[in-house]
Amino acid sequence: MESEILVDVKNIKKSFGAIKAVDDISFQVRRGDIFGFLGPNGAGKSTAMKIITCFLEQDAGSVHVAGHDTLTESLAVRQKIGYLPESAPAYGEMTVTGFLQFVAEARNVADSAAAIARVVEMTGLERVVHQTVETLSKGFKRRVGLAQALIHDPEVLILDEPTDGLDPNQKALVQDLINRIARNKAIILSTHILDEVERVCNRALIISRGQMLVDSTPRELMGRAGNHNVIRLVLREPDKALADKISAQNWCERLVRQTETEWEIVPKDRANHLNQVMAMLEGREIESIAVLEGRLEELFREITEGVCA
């Protein structure tokens, strides 16, 4: 049984003068999805998110959030959404607790104390709750932004570049948090960090210049990348007979010699042929063997070439 559709975007368009920021984009996000908006800076990710969150009105098309139309039922939509903008505004002179209390009151949260305790624990803010926001590191400020987005326990969470500017440890903490809270929510996460899509998202939409180029899973996208399931083999000694044998396999597209003993074996079908290669290595000494996974960076450049130039 398919899970409930919480965000339904159909053929939305948005222009600013002659610039088409969003050009006929459609997608659906279900409960439990972490949906990655992937694209270069200026691709239209933030504009699409602002339309979904009712900050902007689309020129054409429709958006429904938990069954509510963003144009005619914007208040109901806002109640269903938690939003973390790319540059999340906050009142720097407030303490973390004071700021979250302010947001809880603005959101009409019934038990604000319980809600604050819940999001502080979720985001790991316990040791800074009495500090003013302006004294926090960038990583903690980002966590405060996440906490305010979660304060009313929304069904839909919209995160615009949630880990931008954070160090690797801070990024990992935020990404783990997103994974933990995703089960009962629909999360839309915009990013230009390809590793983030691989780590966090179960679906990815690649857009450039407002156009939707690909809607797929990160695993399927990786499978389309040029070096997917390439076998990297390092031998102890050169072995021309082995190279000829591997090259003659009907699944082998080519064998690339980096050196006489370092090879890359490229499959025609992009399938994993490690077992076949291992069988041919019996009795031979090797330094190492590894199967490479396709990387989204390569596919992204291929897909957007000429579009985002």
N, C-alpha and C positions, 0 to 999 in steps of 0.2 A: 504493500500500500504506500503510495507516494505521500510525502509530508505536505503540509499546508503551504500554499503560496502566500507569502507575506508581502512581497514587493513585486508588482506587475507593471513593467514599463513597456509601452507600446509606441513605437515610431515617433519618439520625441525629437523635436528640433528647437534650436535656440541660436539666434544670430545677434551679433552686436554690430550694427551697420552692415558692412560688406563681409564681415568675418563670421563664418559659420562655426560657432563653438561646439555645437552638438548637431549632428546631421543624420537624423533618422535611425536612432538607436532603440533596440528592443531587447529585453531580457526579463527573466523571472528569477526570483530568489525565494527558496523555500525555507521553512523552519529547519534549523540545523546546518544550513549552508554557511560557509565562509567564502564569500564571492569576491574575487580579486579584480579590481579595476586596474589594468596594467597599461601603461603608456608613457611616452616621454613627457617632460614638462610642456605644458601648453596643449596637451592632447584633447582636453575637454573633460577630464575626469572631475575636477572640482565643480565645473558648471553643471554637469549631470547630477552630482550629489546635492548641489544647492537647489536644483529643481525637485528632487525627491524629498528634501527636507522643507520645502515650501519657502525657501529664501528667495527663489526666483520662480517666475511663471514661464512655462514653455510656450513657444510660438505655435507649436502643433503637437499632436499626439496626446497621450494620456498616461497618468501615473496613479496607481492605486496602492495604498499601504494598509495592510490588514483589512482590505475591503473598502477603504475610504478614499475618495477622489481628492487629490491634492489641490485642485482648483476650487471645488465646491464645499469640501469638508476639511479645510486646512487645520482647524483647531484639533479635530479628532486625530488627524495624521500626526501632528506635533506631539500629542499625548502618547502616541505609540512609538515614537522615535527618540533614541539617544544619539546626540551628535557631537563629534569631536572634530572641529574645523582644523585645517592645516596649521593656522596660527591661533590656537585657542585663546580667546581673551579671558582674563581673570583680573580680579581686583588685588593688586600686589600688596596693598597695605593690610588686607585681611589675613587672619590666620587660616590655615587649611580648614580647621573645623568651622570657623565663621563663614568662609566662602561656601562650604558644602551646606551649611545651615541655610544660607541665603538662597542657594539653588533649590534646596528641598522645599522651602516656603514658596518660591516662585512656581514650582511644579505641583504645589498642593499635596505634598506627600503627607499622609495621615500621621505616621509615626516617624518623625524626622530623625529622632535619636537612634532608633533601631536601623533606619536606612543608612545613616552616616556610619554607624558601627560596621554594618555589612560591607559597604564599599571601601572603607578604610582597610578592613582585613583583606578583601579581595585584591586590592591594589598595592598592599604592603606599605601603607603610609603611617603606620603606628608611631614611629619614632619622630615624625615631623608634624604631627597634627597641631602642635602649639606654635609652630613657626609661621611667620608671615610668608605669603606666596612668593614675594619678591626675593626672599633670601634662599630659595630652594635652587638646587641644581636643575639643569634642563631635563634630566631624566625624571626627577621628582615632579617637576611642573607638568610633564606629560602624563604622569600617573594621576595627578590631581585632575587633569582634563578628562581622563578616562573615568575617574570616580564621579565627576559631575554628570557625565553622560549616562552613567549607570544608576544614578541616585533614585530614580523612579521605577527601576526594574523594567525597562522598555522591552518590547518584543523585537524591535528592529534597532540595530546599532549601525550608525554610519561613521566610519573612521577615515578621515582624510590625512594620508601620510602619517600614520600614528607613531612610527619610529624614526621619522626624519630627524637627522642631527644627533641621534643618540649613539653612545658607544656600543660595541658589540655585546657587552654584558647587559646593558640597559635594554637593547633591542630584544635579546633573548627573553628577558623577564616580561616585557610587554607582549611578545608573541606567545609565550606560554599562557599568559592571562587570557588572551583572546581565545586560544584553544579551549581553555577551561570553561569559559562562559558561553560557548557556542551551541551547546546541545539543544537548548530550548529557545534559541533566538535565530534570527536571520541577520547576518553581519555582512555589510558591504565595506570593503577595505580598499582604498585607492593607494597605489604605490608605484614608484618607478624602480623599486629594489626587487630584482628578479628572484633573489634567494628567499625573500620574504614570501613570495607567492608559493614557492616550492615547500617551505616550512609550514605555512599556515593554511593556505586556501585549498578547498576541494573543487573549486571552479575558478576559471579565469577568463576575463574578457579583455582582449587587446584592442585598444582604440588608438587612433592617430588622426590629428586634425579633425576631430569630431566624428570620425567614421569608425564603425564597428568592423574590425578585420577578422577576428577569431573569437568564438565562444566555445570553450572546451575545458577539460580538466588539466591541471598541471602535468599529470603523468602522461596524458595523450600528447600534450605539447612537447614534452621532453622526448617522447618517442619519435616525433617528427624532426627533431634536431639532427644535424648532419652527422654527428659522431656517436649517435645512440647505438649501444651494443658493439662498438668497435673494441676489438681485443688487442691490448697492448702486451706484447711478448718480448722478454729479454732472455736471450740464450747465453750459455757459457761460451760456446764456440760457434762460428759461422756454420750454416748447414743449408747448402743450396738445394739438396734433395728434398728437405722438409719444406722449403719455400715453394718449390715446384709442386709438391703434393698438395699443400694448402691452396695454392692459387688455382689448382685444377678442380677444386670442389665446386659443385654447381651453385652453392649458396654464396661463394666468395666473389665479391665484386672486384677487389684488388688487394694486393699485399704491398704495403708501403714500407720500404726500408729506410728507417731513420739512420741506422748504421748497419754494418754487416750482421750485428747480433741483436739489434733493437728494431722490432717490426710493429706495424699496426695493420691489423687484418680487418677489412671493411666488409660487412655482409651486405648482400644485395637487398635482402628483405628486412633489414634492421632488426632481425630476431637475434636471440642469444644462442650462439653456437659454441659456447665454451666447452661443453662436453665432447663435441666432435674434435675440437682442437686438442683437448687433453688426451683423447685416445691416440691421436697421432704423435703425441709427445712421449709415449711410453718408451722407456729406455734411454731417453735423452736428458741431459742436465740443463736445467733452466735457472736463471736468477730470479725471475718474477713473471707473473702473468696476472692481468687484471682486465675486467670488463668495464668500459667507460659508459656512463650514462649521458644521454644528451643534455645539454645545458640550455636553459631558456634564453640566455644571452644571445646565443648564436641564432636561434630561431627568431627571436625578436628583431634582430638586425635584418634578417632575411625578409620577414613579413613586412616590416615598416620601411624597407629600402625604397626610396623614391616618394613615399607617402609623407614622411616627416622630414624630408630634406629641406 
